Amino acid sequence: MTGKTERRTKHVPQRTCVGCHQVIPKRTLIRLVRNPEGVYIDPSGKAAGRGAYLHNRRLCWERGINGSVAHALKVELTDQDRLRLQAFLESLPVEEVDDINPNAVKG
C-alpha cells in the first residue's frame, strides 16, 4: 500500500447572516434559535430548534430584529423576544462607517 501524499482540507461549515446575506464560516456568527419558549441567543450553537445566524454587528442585528430573523425562523417575534434581542444589540460596539463591509450595507 502506498501512503497518501495529499492532505485533506478540513470542512468548514458556512452559514448566511440573515442581516446582510454574507456567507461566512459558522463559528464567526451568532446563532439565534427558536424553541417553544421563544427566540433565544444560542452561545453553544448546538441548541435544539430552528436557527438563524447574525454577525456581531449592530447593522445586522437592527435589520434582523426588524424582520429578517422572524422570516428566517418562521415565527412572529413577541415583545419579549424583541426585548431580549434588543438587549444583546445594545451590548454590541458602535461601528464606524469604515468598519462596515460594503457588501453588508447593500440590501
C-alpha positions, 0 to 999 in steps of 0.5 A: 500500500502506498501512503497518501501524499495529499492532505485533506482540507478540513470542512468548514461549515458556512452559514448566511447572516440573515442581516446582510446575506454574507456567507461566512464560516459558522463559528464567526456568527451568532446563532439565534434559535427558536424553541417553544419558549421563544427566540433565544441567543444560542452561545453553544450553537448546538441548541435544539430548534430552528436557527438563524445566524447574525454577525456581531454587528449592530447593522445586522442585528437592527435589520434582523430584529426588524424582520429578517430573523422572524422570516428566517425562523418562521415565527412572529417575534413577541415583545419579549423576544424583541426585548431580549434581542434588543438587549444583546444589540445594545451590548454590541460596539458602535461601528464606524462607517469604515468598519462596515463591509460594503457588501453588508450595507447593500440590501 
